[in-house]
Amino acid sequence: MEFFLDTANTADIEQYKDLIAGVTTNPSLIAREGRDFKTVVKEITNLVPGPISAEVTATTAPEMIAQAHELVKLAPNVVIKIPMTVEGLKAVKQLHAENINTNVTLIFSLSQGLLAASAGATYISPFIGRLDDIGADGTKLIQELRQGLDNAKVSTKIIAASIRSVKHVEKVALAGADIATIPTAVFSKLFEHPLTEKGLAAFMQDWDNFKEKR
Ligand code: G3P
């Protein structure tokens, strides 16, 4: 499974850029930064060579397609993030015909994921945490999408999104996600384990004692 950062914060991306394969943003994450949308997306594409999702904000297919055409001018690694609506999937179909990569977002069911894949989505983004929040099972949706996409023999990749914990990352990896897009606060925790810290401290102490005796 590949690791993406789910953030529009360029300082966070700078810190981890060598360890991630891509970045996803959404209008809420962009708004949180309080900076110009296209400027932020352009900066992110300069930091990370992998896929960078930038979301359209229009509601009709022609308007979404027009926004997509503007966004792809920013850099070759821009992926157009499109909401899971009828108009959104019409836009995905057209953009697929133009060889423009898309990421269909706000996926909460198997049927939504299969429809997006059938329209030609490069990526689909099921929202794990928001499903768990309402008492549903986000990990189970990843398992179902994995099986459904494999049965359909399509190359659409699953980006597990709305990740809230290290456990979520581990569960979606085992459930068959191609990618997990992870907020920085969770990503930083993936590296940690108390036994790693304890083991390293012991190695350093033993090495210092050994050096002093020589
Ligand atoms: O980028 C979309 C998704 O990851 C949002 O997550 O935490 O707002 O449910 P969240």
Boltz pocket constraint, residues with backbone or C-beta under 6 A from the ligand:
constraints:
  - pocket:
      binder: B
      contacts: [[A, 6], [A, 24], [A, 25], [A, 26], [A, 127], [A, 129], [A, 130], [A, 161], [A, 162], [A, 163], [A, 181]]
      max_distance: 6.0
